Amino acid sequence: MISTKTLANLRSKVLRTVDIPKLKSKKQGKVRDFYRINDKRILITTDRISAFDRVLGFIPYKGQVLNQLSEFWFDKTRDIVDNHLIEVIHSNVSVVKEAKSYPVEMVVRGYITGVTSTSIWRAYELGERVIYGITFPEGLKKNQQLLTPIITPTTKAEHGKHDERVSHDEILKRKLVPAKVFKKMEEVSLALYKRGNEICKKRGLILVDTKYEFADYKGKLMLIDEIHTPDSSRFWRADSYKERYKKGQEPENFDKEFFRMWYTKQGYRGDGTPPKMSVDLQVKTAQRYIKIYEMITGKRFKGEKYPLENKIKRAVLNYLK
């Protein structure tokens, strides 16, 4: 594991963004910079970290973990659904197929948990019992396993805005996704979640919940963005979950929930000016991201030497020659 001191010292060298002057089509999401080149897209995963739909800072090695974990999972699930990955040309950079994305994020949940406005526990805690069009019984407790995994879609918000809860019926009524396509998205999402949990179980983990994004590629459904990363998913340690749940303790997690909960304890849930993250928070978040990479892949994480900007520029330009 990379030392605490090293991670703390890397805070000033993190990958914030990448500008490639020769390419004039740069756009930015919360975490990724991307350039469109004909029918392809260059995805650069930075070290930016977001929560509550806001970019709140930077975490060393976060971009590398996300990009390499997605590569791992795309390979493990391509028999379920096609994905957009063509090639990884740098630890932080993927070349993917350009496709028309659907404006809905498919969130699959196996447990009732979370602190964000779109989480089912947050809504349940505030007294709601019909959430995302699904009726929940009385007496549920935070972090309790659901009888069966459920799909709780959200709209895909523009940068700087909040995702919104949306039900199955609302999606069809608003014609956000064609009915046949949405049915396929539901089937594929549950299959991906099942595969993810099967693999995680072998690694001593629970895939608690996760989100998937899809696009239309030449008339076929295609998985895009990322899959089963600590940004898009919650992971709990399996061997301690039951005991900690019985005691009313939070599960041991290896995802962004630790990061979200730090802000929640400061009274921040996405509105107003966020508190400045501590060095300790940055380091511990980096350690969690690295740990989950190693647990899932079974490989030792080998961090790229910072700074990364020039190396990424060269990798992209060499690829395009």
C-alpha positions as CSV (number, residue, x, y, z in Angstrom):
1,M,0.0,0.0,0.0
2,I,1.2,3.5,-0.8
3,S,2.2,5.3,2.4
4,T,0.1,7.9,4.1
5,K,3.0,10.4,3.8
6,T,3.3,9.8,0.0
7,L,-0.4,10.3,-0.5
8,A,-0.4,13.5,1.5
9,N,2.5,14.9,-0.5
10,L,0.8,14.1,-3.8
11,R,-2.1,16.4,-3.1
12,S,-0.5,19.2,-5.0
13,K,0.3,17.1,-8.0
14,V,-3.0,15.4,-8.7
15,L,-4.6,15.3,-12.1
16,R,-7.0,18.2,-12.2
17,T,-7.6,18.5,-16.0
18,V,-5.8,17.9,-19.3
19,D,-5.7,20.5,-22.1
20,I,-4.6,19.3,-25.5
21,P,-4.5,22.5,-27.7
22,K,-4.3,20.5,-30.9
23,L,-7.7,19.0,-30.1
24,K,-10.5,21.6,-30.0
25,S,-13.4,19.6,-28.9
26,K,-12.8,19.4,-25.1
27,K,-15.7,18.9,-22.8
28,Q,-15.9,18.1,-19.1
29,G,-18.1,16.0,-16.8
30,K,-17.8,15.9,-13.1
31,V,-14.8,13.6,-13.2
32,R,-13.8,13.1,-16.8
33,D,-12.4,15.3,-19.6
34,F,-13.2,14.1,-23.0
35,Y,-12.4,14.9,-26.7
36,R,-14.5,13.7,-29.6
37,I,-12.5,12.4,-32.6
38,N,-14.8,11.4,-35.4
39,D,-16.7,8.2,-34.2
40,K,-14.5,7.9,-31.1
41,R,-14.1,9.6,-27.8
42,I,-11.0,10.1,-25.7
43,L,-12.0,9.7,-22.1
44,I,-9.5,11.2,-19.5
45,T,-10.4,10.2,-16.0
46,T,-9.0,12.9,-13.6
47,D,-8.6,12.9,-9.9
48,R,-11.6,15.1,-9.4
49,I,-14.0,13.8,-6.8
50,S,-17.7,14.7,-6.7
51,A,-20.5,14.2,-4.2
52,F,-24.0,15.5,-4.0
53,D,-23.5,16.4,-7.7
54,R,-20.7,18.8,-6.9
55,V,-17.0,18.6,-7.6
56,L,-15.5,19.0,-4.1
57,G,-11.8,18.4,-4.7
58,F,-9.1,16.0,-5.8
59,I,-7.9,12.6,-4.6
60,P,-4.5,11.1,-5.5
61,Y,-4.7,8.1,-7.9
62,K,-8.5,8.3,-8.0
63,G,-8.6,8.6,-11.8
64,Q,-6.3,5.7,-12.4
65,V,-8.3,3.5,-10.1
66,L,-11.5,4.3,-11.9
67,N,-10.2,3.8,-15.4
68,Q,-8.4,0.6,-14.6
69,L,-11.3,-0.9,-12.6
70,S,-13.7,-0.1,-15.4
71,E,-11.4,-1.9,-17.8
72,F,-11.5,-4.9,-15.5
73,W,-15.3,-4.9,-15.3
74,F,-16.0,-4.2,-18.9
75,D,-14.0,-7.4,-19.7
76,K,-15.9,-9.4,-17.1
77,T,-19.3,-8.4,-18.4
78,R,-19.1,-8.1,-22.1
79,D,-21.0,-11.3,-22.6
80,I,-24.0,-9.6,-20.9
81,V,-24.0,-6.4,-22.9
82,D,-21.7,-4.7,-25.4
83,N,-19.7,-1.8,-23.9
84,H,-18.0,1.3,-25.4
85,L,-14.4,0.5,-24.5
86,I,-12.0,0.2,-27.5
87,E,-8.6,0.6,-25.9
88,V,-6.8,1.9,-22.8
89,I,-3.9,4.0,-23.9
90,H,-2.8,5.3,-20.5
91,S,-3.7,4.3,-17.0
92,N,-6.1,7.3,-16.9
93,V,-7.2,7.3,-20.5
94,S,-9.6,5.1,-22.5
95,V,-10.6,5.4,-26.1
96,V,-14.3,4.6,-26.5
97,K,-17.0,4.4,-29.1
98,E,-19.0,7.6,-29.6
99,A,-22.7,6.9,-29.0
100,K,-25.9,8.6,-28.1
101,S,-26.5,8.2,-24.4
102,Y,-29.9,7.8,-22.8
103,P,-30.8,10.5,-20.3
104,V,-31.5,8.0,-17.4
105,E,-29.1,6.4,-14.9
106,M,-30.0,2.9,-13.9
107,V,-29.4,2.5,-10.2
108,V,-29.6,-1.0,-8.8
109,R,-29.9,-1.4,-5.0
110,G,-29.7,-4.6,-2.9
111,Y,-29.8,-2.8,0.4
112,I,-31.5,0.3,1.9
113,T,-28.8,2.8,2.6
114,G,-27.3,6.1,1.6
115,V,-27.2,9.8,2.6
116,T,-27.9,11.6,-0.7
117,S,-31.2,13.1,-1.8
118,T,-31.7,10.3,-4.3
119,S,-30.9,7.5,-1.8
120,I,-33.8,5.3,-0.6
121,W,-32.7,5.4,3.0
122,R,-32.7,9.2,3.1
123,A,-36.3,9.2,1.7
124,Y,-37.4,6.4,4.0
125,E,-35.9,8.2,7.0
126,L,-37.9,11.3,6.2
127,G,-41.1,9.2,6.2
128,E,-41.7,8.3,2.6
129,R,-42.9,4.7,1.9
130,V,-43.5,4.9,-1.8
131,I,-40.1,5.7,-3.3
132,Y,-39.4,5.6,-7.1
133,G,-42.9,4.2,-7.5
134,I,-42.0,1.2,-5.2
135,T,-43.8,0.6,-1.9
136,F,-41.6,-0.1,1.1
137,P,-42.8,-1.8,4.3
138,E,-42.6,-0.3,7.8
139,G,-39.8,-1.2,10.1
140,L,-36.8,-1.2,7.8
141,K,-33.5,-0.3,9.2
142,K,-30.5,1.5,7.6
143,N,-28.2,-0.9,5.7
144,Q,-30.8,-3.7,5.8
145,Q,-30.7,-6.1,2.8
146,L,-33.8,-5.9,0.6
147,L,-35.7,-9.0,-0.3
148,T,-34.7,-8.6,-3.9
149,P,-32.6,-6.1,-5.8
150,I,-34.6,-3.1,-7.1
151,I,-34.0,-0.5,-9.8
152,T,-34.3,3.2,-8.8
153,P,-33.6,5.3,-11.9
154,T,-32.6,8.9,-11.8
155,T,-32.4,11.5,-14.5
156,K,-28.9,12.3,-15.8
157,A,-28.4,15.9,-14.6
158,E,-26.4,18.5,-16.5
159,H,-23.0,19.5,-14.9
160,G,-23.7,21.5,-11.8
161,K,-27.3,20.3,-11.3
162,H,-28.8,17.6,-9.2
163,D,-29.9,14.2,-10.4
164,E,-33.6,13.7,-9.9
165,R,-35.5,10.6,-8.8
166,V,-37.8,9.2,-11.5
167,S,-40.0,6.1,-11.6
168,H,-40.4,3.4,-14.2
169,D,-43.8,4.9,-15.3
170,E,-42.5,8.4,-15.4
171,I,-39.7,7.4,-17.7
172,L,-42.2,5.9,-20.1
173,K,-44.7,8.7,-19.8
174,R,-42.1,11.4,-20.4
175,K,-40.7,9.3,-23.3
176,L,-37.1,9.6,-21.9
177,V,-36.4,6.1,-23.2
178,P,-38.4,3.9,-25.6
179,A,-40.4,1.2,-23.8
180,K,-38.6,-1.7,-25.4
181,V,-35.2,-0.2,-24.8
182,F,-36.0,0.5,-21.2
183,K,-37.2,-3.0,-20.6
184,K,-33.8,-4.2,-22.0
185,M,-32.0,-1.7,-19.8
186,E,-33.8,-3.1,-16.7
187,E,-32.9,-6.7,-17.6
188,V,-29.3,-5.9,-18.4
189,S,-28.9,-3.8,-15.2
190,L,-30.1,-6.6,-13.0
191,A,-27.8,-9.1,-14.8
192,L,-24.8,-6.8,-14.4
193,Y,-25.5,-6.4,-10.7
194,K,-25.8,-10.1,-10.2
195,R,-22.5,-10.7,-12.0
196,G,-20.8,-8.0,-10.0
197,N,-22.0,-9.5,-6.7
198,E,-20.8,-13.0,-7.8
199,I,-17.3,-11.7,-8.4
200,C,-17.3,-9.4,-5.4
201,K,-18.4,-12.3,-3.1
202,K,-15.3,-14.3,-4.1
203,R,-13.2,-11.3,-3.0
204,G,-14.9,-10.9,0.4
205,L,-17.1,-8.0,-0.7
206,I,-20.7,-7.1,-1.1
207,L,-21.7,-4.9,-4.1
208,V,-24.4,-2.9,-2.2
209,D,-25.7,-0.8,-5.0
210,T,-24.4,0.7,-8.2
211,K,-25.4,2.7,-11.3
212,Y,-25.2,2.0,-15.0
213,E,-25.4,4.3,-18.0
214,F,-26.4,3.2,-21.4
215,A,-26.4,4.5,-25.0
216,D,-27.7,3.6,-28.4
217,Y,-24.9,2.4,-30.7
218,K,-26.0,1.6,-34.2
219,G,-29.4,0.5,-33.0
220,K,-28.1,-1.7,-30.2
221,L,-27.9,-1.1,-26.4
222,M,-24.4,-0.4,-25.2
223,L,-23.0,0.1,-21.7
224,I,-21.0,3.4,-21.3
225,D,-19.2,5.6,-18.8
226,E,-17.9,3.3,-16.0
227,I,-18.9,0.1,-14.1
228,H,-18.6,-1.1,-10.5
229,T,-16.1,1.6,-9.4
230,P,-16.0,3.2,-5.9
231,D,-17.5,6.3,-7.6
232,S,-20.5,4.5,-9.0
233,S,-21.0,1.8,-6.4
234,R,-21.0,1.0,-2.7
235,F,-18.8,-1.9,-1.5
236,W,-19.0,-3.4,2.0
237,R,-16.7,-6.0,3.6
238,A,-18.7,-9.2,3.6
239,D,-17.3,-10.9,6.7
240,S,-18.2,-8.1,9.1
241,Y,-21.5,-6.9,7.6
242,K,-23.9,-9.0,9.7
243,E,-22.3,-8.4,13.0
244,R,-22.0,-4.7,12.5
245,Y,-25.6,-4.5,11.2
246,K,-26.9,-6.2,14.3
247,K,-25.0,-3.7,16.5
248,G,-26.3,-0.8,14.5
249,Q,-22.8,0.1,13.3
250,E,-22.0,1.3,9.8
251,P,-20.5,-1.4,7.5
252,E,-16.9,-1.4,6.7
253,N,-16.9,0.4,3.3
254,F,-14.5,0.9,0.5
255,D,-16.3,3.5,-1.6
256,K,-17.3,7.1,-1.8
257,E,-19.8,6.8,1.0
258,F,-17.0,7.4,3.6
259,F,-16.4,10.7,1.7
260,R,-20.1,11.6,1.5
261,M,-20.6,10.9,5.2
262,W,-17.7,13.3,6.2
263,Y,-19.5,16.1,4.4
264,T,-22.9,15.1,5.9
265,K,-21.5,15.3,9.4
266,Q,-20.3,18.9,8.5
267,G,-23.9,19.7,7.6
268,Y,-23.4,19.7,3.9
269,R,-25.6,17.9,1.4
270,G,-24.9,19.7,-1.8
271,D,-26.3,23.2,-1.3
272,G,-24.3,26.3,-0.4
273,T,-20.5,26.5,0.1
274,P,-19.0,23.1,0.9
275,P,-16.5,22.9,3.7
276,K,-12.9,22.4,2.7
277,M,-11.8,18.8,2.8
278,S,-9.1,17.8,5.3
279,V,-5.8,16.2,4.4
280,D,-6.8,13.2,6.4
281,L,-10.0,12.9,4.3
282,Q,-8.1,13.0,1.1
283,V,-5.5,10.4,2.2
284,K,-8.1,8.0,3.7
285,T,-10.3,8.3,0.6
286,A,-7.3,7.5,-1.7
287,Q,-6.5,4.5,0.5
288,R,-10.0,3.2,0.2
289,Y,-10.0,3.6,-3.6
290,I,-6.7,1.8,-3.9
291,K,-7.8,-1.0,-1.5
292,I,-11.0,-1.7,-3.4
293,Y,-9.0,-1.9,-6.7
294,E,-6.7,-4.5,-5.1
295,M,-9.5,-6.5,-3.5
296,I,-11.6,-6.7,-6.7
297,T,-8.8,-7.4,-9.2
298,G,-6.5,-9.4,-6.9
299,K,-3.6,-7.3,-8.3
300,R,-1.3,-4.9,-6.5
301,F,-2.0,-1.3,-7.4
302,K,1.0,0.3,-9.2
303,G,0.5,4.1,-9.2
304,E,1.7,6.2,-12.1
305,K,4.4,8.7,-11.3
306,Y,3.0,12.2,-11.0
307,P,2.6,14.7,-12.6
308,L,0.5,13.0,-15.4
309,E,-0.5,15.8,-17.8
310,N,2.4,15.6,-20.2
311,K,2.4,11.8,-20.3
312,I,-1.3,11.8,-21.1
313,K,-0.9,14.4,-23.8
314,R,1.8,12.3,-25.5
315,A,-0.2,9.1,-25.2
316,V,-3.3,10.7,-26.8
317,L,-1.3,12.4,-29.6
318,N,0.7,9.2,-30.3
319,Y,-2.6,7.3,-30.5
320,L,-4.0,9.7,-33.0
321,K,-1.0,9.6,-35.4
